[in-house]
Amino acid sequence: MCNMMESRGVLSIIFDLDNTLVDTAGAGRFAIQKVYELLTSTPVLESHIRDICECYLRKLHHESFDPSEGKSIDSVRIHHWYEALQETQGTDPDPDLANSCYYTWKNTRLQALTLSPEVRSLLEELRKNYKLLLLTNGDTQTQWEKIEAVRCEGLFSVVVVGGDHPEQKPAHSIFTHCFKSAGVLPQDCIMVGDSLSTDIQGGVNAGVRATVWINSDCKSLPQGSVTPDYTIPSVLNLNDVLAELMLK
C-alpha cells in the first residue's frame, strides 16, 4: 500500500495566500503611506504621524479578534486607529478621523493587492496537471475580501479560509478538511507558504509529501524552527521543486 501511494506522485498543491501568491506586506506599506498623507492634511502634528501609524501596526500585529463577541473586524480596527491617535497625542481624537484612517488604509490595501500576470499564468498552467487548493489563515471577512479583490477564487478547486473553521493553520483539522474537500490524501499534496509556524509546520503536522517555504527576504532559518523540505525565493520557482519531486 505504501509503495502504491508513493507511486501516485504529487496530485495537489496547497497554497497560502498572503506573501505567497500576493504581496500583502507591500500593499500594507502602500496603504500606510496613504494614511500618512491623509493625516498631513489634518490638524494632527506632523511629528506625531509616524508614531500614530506605527502604533496602529503594532495593534494590528497583536490583534486578537473573536467574532462571537459581536463586533465586526472593521469596528475593531477603527478602534485600533482611535487608540493610536489617542495614545500618541494624549487627547481624545475625533472618531471620524479614526474612521477615515481605517477606510483609507483598508481600501488602499485591497486596491493594491493583485495577482501578478506571472503568478496568474503559473497557476493557470499548474491547474492543468494538479488540483490546486487555497488555504489562508485570518478573519473570515478580511480574507474573503482579499480573495475577491485579487479575483483568484476560480483558479482553485477548493478555497478554505481559516476564520470559517474552528481551527486555523497549523492545526491538523483544517488540513484534514482540505484533503477531504479535494478528495486527496496527505501524501498526494505539497504545502507552499511563507510562514514557518503555520504553513510549513501545518504541512508537517498533516503529513504532506513535501513543504515548500517561500523565503523572499533570504532570511536564515530560525534556530529551533521547523525545517522545510524546500526553500525558494518566489512561488515562481515552484516548477523547479515539482521537477525534482518527479524524480523521487
C-alpha positions in Angstrom: 0.0 0.0 0.0 2.8 2.4 0.9 4.5 1.8 -2.4 1.3 2.4 -4.3 0.8 5.8 -2.6 4.4 6.7 -3.3 3.9 6.0 -7.0 0.9 8.4 -7.2 3.3 11.4 -7.2 2.1 14.9 -6.4 -1.6 15.3 -7.3 -2.4 18.5 -5.4 -0.7 21.8 -4.3 -1.9 23.7 -1.3 -1.1 27.4 -1.4 -1.1 30.1 1.2 -2.3 33.5 0.0 -0.6 36.4 1.8 3.0 37.0 0.9 3.0 33.7 -1.0 0.7 34.4 -4.0 0.2 38.1 -3.4 2.4 40.8 -1.8 0.2 41.7 1.2 3.2 43.3 3.0 3.9 45.6 0.1 0.2 46.5 -0.2 0.2 47.3 3.5 3.2 49.6 3.3 1.5 51.5 0.4 -1.7 51.7 2.4 0.1 53.2 5.5 1.7 55.8 3.2 -1.7 56.9 2.1 -2.9 57.3 5.7 0.3 59.3 6.4 -0.7 61.6 3.5 -4.2 61.8 4.8 -3.0 62.8 8.3 -0.8 65.6 6.9 -4.0 67.4 5.8 -5.5 67.3 9.3 -4.6 69.3 12.5 -2.5 66.3 13.7 1.1 67.4 14.3 3.3 66.0 11.6 5.8 64.9 14.2 3.1 62.6 15.5 2.1 61.0 12.3 4.7 58.3 12.0 4.2 57.2 15.6 0.4 57.0 15.1 0.9 54.7 12.1 3.5 52.6 13.8 1.2 52.3 16.9 -1.7 51.1 14.6 0.6 48.5 13.0 1.6 47.2 16.4 -2.0 46.8 17.4 -2.8 45.1 14.2 0.1 42.7 14.7 -1.0 41.7 18.2 -4.7 41.7 17.3 -7.0 39.1 18.8 -10.4 39.0 17.1 -13.3 36.9 18.3 -16.4 37.3 16.1 -18.5 35.7 18.9 -18.1 39.0 20.8 -20.5 40.6 18.4 -18.0 43.1 16.9 -17.1 43.3 13.3 -13.4 43.3 12.2 -14.0 46.8 10.8 -15.1 48.2 14.2 -12.2 46.6 15.9 -9.7 48.1 13.5 -11.3 51.5 13.6 -10.8 51.4 17.3 -7.1 50.5 16.8 -6.8 53.8 14.9 -8.7 55.7 17.6 -6.4 54.3 20.3 -3.3 55.0 18.1 -4.4 58.7 17.7 -5.3 59.0 21.4 -2.2 57.3 22.8 0.2 59.3 20.6 -1.4 62.7 21.0 -2.6 62.3 24.6 -6.1 63.6 23.8 -9.4 62.1 22.7 -9.4 62.3 18.8 -12.3 62.9 16.5 -13.9 59.5 15.9 -14.5 60.5 12.3 -10.7 60.8 11.8 -10.2 57.2 13.1 -12.8 56.1 10.7 -11.2 57.9 7.8 -7.8 56.5 8.7 -9.1 52.9 8.8 -11.0 53.0 5.5 -8.2 54.8 3.7 -5.9 52.0 4.9 -8.3 49.2 4.2 -9.4 50.3 0.7 -5.9 51.2 -0.4 -4.6 47.9 0.7 -7.3 46.0 -1.1 -6.8 48.0 -4.3 -3.1 47.4 -4.2 -3.4 43.6 -3.8 -3.0 41.9 -7.1 -2.1 38.5 -8.5 0.7 39.4 -10.9 0.4 38.2 -14.5 3.3 35.8 -13.9 1.8 34.2 -10.8 -1.6 34.0 -12.5 0.0 32.3 -15.5 1.8 29.9 -13.3 -1.4 28.9 -11.5 -3.3 28.5 -14.8 -0.6 26.1 -16.0 -0.4 24.2 -12.8 -4.1 23.6 -12.6 -3.9 21.7 -15.9 -1.9 18.9 -14.1 -2.6 19.4 -10.3 -5.6 20.1 -8.1 -4.9 23.5 -6.6 -6.1 24.4 -3.1 -6.0 27.8 -1.4 -5.7 27.7 2.4 -5.4 31.0 4.2 -5.5 32.0 7.8 -7.3 35.0 9.1 -10.7 36.6 9.8 -13.4 35.5 7.5 -14.4 38.9 6.3 -10.9 40.2 5.8 -9.7 37.1 3.9 -12.7 36.8 1.6 -12.4 40.5 0.8 -8.8 39.9 -0.3 -9.7 36.9 -2.4 -12.5 38.9 -4.1 -10.1 41.8 -4.7 -7.4 39.5 -6.2 -10.0 37.7 -8.3 -8.3 34.3 -7.8 -11.0 32.0 -6.5 -11.7 30.5 -9.9 -8.1 29.2 -10.1 -8.6 26.8 -7.2 -10.6 23.6 -6.8 -11.0 24.4 -3.1 -10.7 27.6 -1.2 -10.5 27.4 2.6 -10.4 30.5 4.9 -9.3 29.7 8.4 -11.8 32.1 10.1 -14.6 29.9 8.7 -13.4 26.9 10.8 -12.9 26.1 14.5 -9.1 25.9 14.0 -6.6 27.5 11.6 -3.1 26.5 10.4 -1.1 24.8 11.7 -3.9 22.7 13.2 -4.3 19.3 11.7 -8.1 19.6 11.5 -8.1 22.3 8.8 -5.7 20.3 6.6 -7.9 17.3 7.0 -10.8 19.4 5.9 -8.8 20.4 2.8 -7.9 16.8 2.0 -11.5 15.6 2.3 -12.8 18.6 0.3 -10.4 17.9 -2.6 -10.6 14.2 -2.4 -6.9 13.7 -1.9 -4.5 12.1 0.6 -1.9 14.0 2.6 0.8 12.1 0.6 -0.7 13.5 -2.6 -0.1 17.1 -1.6 2.6 19.7 -1.1 2.2 22.8 1.0 3.5 26.1 -0.2 3.7 29.1 2.0 5.8 31.9 3.6 5.2 31.1 7.3 7.3 28.5 9.0 5.0 28.4 12.1 1.7 28.0 10.2 2.2 26.8 6.6 5.3 24.7 7.0 4.6 23.4 10.5 1.0 22.7 9.5 2.1 20.8 6.4 4.5 18.7 8.5 1.8 18.0 11.1 -0.6 17.0 8.4 1.8 14.6 6.8 2.0 16.2 3.3 4.5 14.8 0.8 6.7 18.0 0.9 6.7 21.5 2.3 7.9 24.5 0.3 8.9 27.7 2.1 8.7 31.0 0.3 11.7 32.9 1.6 11.6 36.2 -0.4 13.9 38.0 2.0 16.5 35.3 2.1 16.2 35.0 5.9 18.2 32.5 7.8 16.2 29.6 9.2 15.5 30.5 12.9 17.0 28.2 15.4 14.6 25.6 16.7 12.1 26.2 13.9 10.6 23.5 11.7 12.7 22.7 8.6 11.0 22.9 5.2 11.8 20.3 2.6 12.4 23.0 0.0 13.1 26.7 0.2 12.6 29.1 -2.8 12.7 32.9 -3.1 9.4 33.1 -5.0 6.4 31.0 -5.9 7.6 31.5 -9.5 10.4 29.0 -8.7 7.9 26.2 -7.8 8.3 24.4 -11.1 11.9 23.6 -10.0 10.6 21.9 -6.9 8.0 20.0 -8.8 10.6 18.8 -11.3 12.8 17.5 -8.5 9.9 15.7 -6.8 9.1 13.9 -10.1 12.5 12.3 -9.9 11.9 10.9 -6.4 
